[in-house]
């Protein structure tokens, strides 16, 4: 009898708290300081909605949020706003899904060899910019990522939902902080350990051997993890054949474009050589076709690349304000150098063309910032910049919204709960002051970011990191 | 025909005496060779004063002969035969000591204002330049980076010390210690140890919130895997750590919660360093019993006064070389913090506190304890890689030890705790040729420890000044 009662009580709990959501009550003082909208029922009225499904832009809508979920979306005239709801007339605003950042490290690298864990500023900048879910896609200080996720999940720190990726795994050469594996057994051991520590993804890097990558994929799949990679020693088509789940960056890292590539070796100058290839030629078509057939998504990271090219609009005031003073100076010097003698921007344009071709062929394109390189792409800001660059690449606003939100959710396997503005989904969404359909820069005009139905003040989150990017 | 010639050469290499360089100058990459000033393979240092690390008194007008990567002979001038073809360095007025062994020598740096950076380039160069030829990392935040640096150094690709890699910090659940592995059960603790043992860690470092059950599991598993365990502890008293079988304890007096009247089992009392500093008695009954127990169980202690000093009011570390090594913004934050400490009338870390550290370390050594040293390049950032190890030397002299004892503390005792004392830590024939050449008489002036000219590691001499110049302005960045 008591068992039946207990079972009933458990079900009742589940029903009462359908989201296991992070309601306002569960947030720490620190997290609450950034909250602007906290009522259990919130009505965002008379907004434009680009819902992430790929469907048309919807005008004069009301989005009703209740207990951490989207309760209803529809024409303002047809939605019954319940008594007691916190109502906001948001004419001129646009609601899009919370962005899902697929290459969103919690560390940051920049000119002069800086590499810093941004345990304080990254979660604030992601959330403040409208990125409500991230995949870390490689880590340098792995336990710090694990514990930041815990702190956010507990409500102690403001920040996005985090899908943890294990440290980078590569072959016998690699960046200084990466795990080097030189046998399939080592690769399996690595995956097994980090799976136990909470990683749900593994990120392979440019010198991994195909045998080791195969072992990592096999072990990851056995344990319920997925694998992505910034590859080179293994081509995109080889990786697809090995069963990889996602590929990062695009044609600038696809060694498929180097016909004389030797097995398991990363050819020199890959970015230049792939970048000067034909983004819609036979190799590109074959590569795209293989990915589409296998359902392997691609993560666009245009904003990190852009900062390496001359004549690009990458020195915006808001980015400079957040950088630590010395970093700002070093970055401006670097941009000056690039302006004088940077590489031909044609390869950047080719990357855009490749991504457009991938989408046109039915490929699942997602996006992420990758806050590395020379430091020009900041957490969050770079995710917004990706949206603008996807439009420049020729995607429609509806497609670009889908890329930065729903497609990431699909690749992560959380699309039943996240990624679109639809009734029943978790209430992760962004309120933009303006229309990103007619003005791409409206993606930067974030007023509120809702995560789990709690509305955070974008400006407060971003301002909290002034001068700290590059420090902590 | 060519095959026949190649075979005897290979055979000759195999049959060659075992004391040939493990890492001869010829095998080093260009990036490493750039810093080599004495390539060997046969070198004689003549006319030097030697403090050999055994605890014996200084000896003047000595000759040291290096052949390959080993010390071939040491003795008074005239009594040692200099092999034909040796490169002879006449060094009157110089002192030679064993390469220092830094037991609390992270590859990362933590500075004022919450800055934390992996010193991928600056740390190994500064350690070697300062005369630290062997380090134990004693906790890491980017563990694979430490393993890769070790591998690069061993392959001759980068200049740096011999490295004994410690696993990431392991502690108990605590939101404030986000960079560390946090273990919640003995099984989690064992899993942690097994994984990092397999990745190449030879030590485990426990931290301030680990509980007894998990620490016991860590120690048991580590010993089963051939690893050893040290700790900066707080939730565990020094006495409890000794009883649980820990091999080494870091920092000394200020972190010994044996002296904190508020201590409860498995809990780290808040601000314990302040309470212990104010209320603890470093020479009283508790101290004597604790020291006796550490000595009886052969548990060494690592002195890290270099990191404590900059946080001590009236003791700001402002030497030009340290400030020059820092990146400009790191220097600025550091100087601001120093000013804030000096301006704060209630700053809890005082000279009296530091003196208690010194008294406890004196009591430990007098009782026969194995005291070693390490820089710990954290705190407010005033103790940087290598320079802080040298500062430890000076502070140990300030604590009242004579030169021979201090040299032993910074070299041989570390080797003993690490279990490499058959090969390293003293200047004796047959040992590996890890030596520091200092310009001046270290015995009469402790500041001579800063005057490093050449550092030998594996018989290869590195140019200290050149190494230091190569990383100016880099500390805190990379």
HADDOCK unambig.tbl for C-alpha pairs under 7 A between the chains (distance, minus, plus):
assign (segid A and resid 113 and name CA) (segid B and resid 477 and name CA) 6.78 0.50 0.50
assign (segid A and resid 113 and name CA) (segid B and resid 478 and name CA) 6.06 0.50 0.50
assign (segid A and resid 114 and name CA) (segid B and resid 477 and name CA) 5.30 0.50 0.50
assign (segid A and resid 114 and name CA) (segid B and resid 478 and name CA) 6.27 0.50 0.50
assign (segid A and resid 115 and name CA) (segid B and resid 117 and name CA) 6.85 0.50 0.50
assign (segid A and resid 116 and name CA) (segid B and resid 116 and name CA) 6.96 0.50 0.50
assign (segid A and resid 116 and name CA) (segid B and resid 117 and name CA) 6.11 0.50 0.50
assign (segid A and resid 140 and name CA) (segid B and resid 142 and name CA) 5.70 0.50 0.50
assign (segid A and resid 141 and name CA) (segid B and resid 141 and name CA) 5.55 0.50 0.50
assign (segid A and resid 141 and name CA) (segid B and resid 142 and name CA) 4.84 0.50 0.50
assign (segid A and resid 141 and name CA) (segid B and resid 179 and name CA) 6.86 0.50 0.50
assign (segid A and resid 143 and name CA) (segid B and resid 178 and name CA) 6.83 0.50 0.50
assign (segid A and resid 143 and name CA) (segid B and resid 179 and name CA) 5.29 0.50 0.50
assign (segid A and resid 143 and name CA) (segid B and resid 180 and name CA) 5.64 0.50 0.50
assign (segid A and resid 143 and name CA) (segid B and resid 181 and name CA) 5.72 0.50 0.50
assign (segid A and resid 144 and name CA) (segid B and resid 178 and name CA) 5.03 0.50 0.50
assign (segid A and resid 144 and name CA) (segid B and resid 179 and name CA) 4.14 0.50 0.50
assign (segid A and resid 144 and name CA) (segid B and resid 180 and name CA) 6.77 0.50 0.50
assign (segid A and resid 147 and name CA) (segid B and resid 178 and name CA) 5.34 0.50 0.50
assign (segid A and resid 148 and name CA) (segid B and resid 178 and name CA) 6.93 0.50 0.50
assign (segid A and resid 176 and name CA) (segid B and resid 145 and name CA) 5.13 0.50 0.50
assign (segid A and resid 176 and name CA) (segid B and resid 148 and name CA) 6.20 0.50 0.50
assign (segid A and resid 177 and name CA) (segid B and resid 142 and name CA) 6.44 0.50 0.50
assign (segid A and resid 177 and name CA) (segid B and resid 144 and name CA) 5.22 0.50 0.50
assign (segid A and resid 177 and name CA) (segid B and resid 145 and name CA) 3.92 0.50 0.50
assign (segid A and resid 178 and name CA) (segid B and resid 144 and name CA) 5.70 0.50 0.50
assign (segid A and resid 178 and name CA) (segid B and resid 145 and name CA) 6.57 0.50 0.50
assign (segid A and resid 179 and name CA) (segid B and resid 144 and name CA) 5.41 0.50 0.50
assign (segid A and resid 193 and name CA) (segid B and resid 195 and name CA) 6.92 0.50 0.50
assign (segid A and resid 326 and name CA) (segid B and resid 329 and name CA) 6.48 0.50 0.50
assign (segid A and resid 471 and name CA) (segid B and resid 115 and name CA) 5.61 0.50 0.50
assign (segid A and resid 472 and name CA) (segid B and resid 114 and name CA) 6.51 0.50 0.50
assign (segid A and resid 472 and name CA) (segid B and resid 115 and name CA) 6.36 0.50 0.50
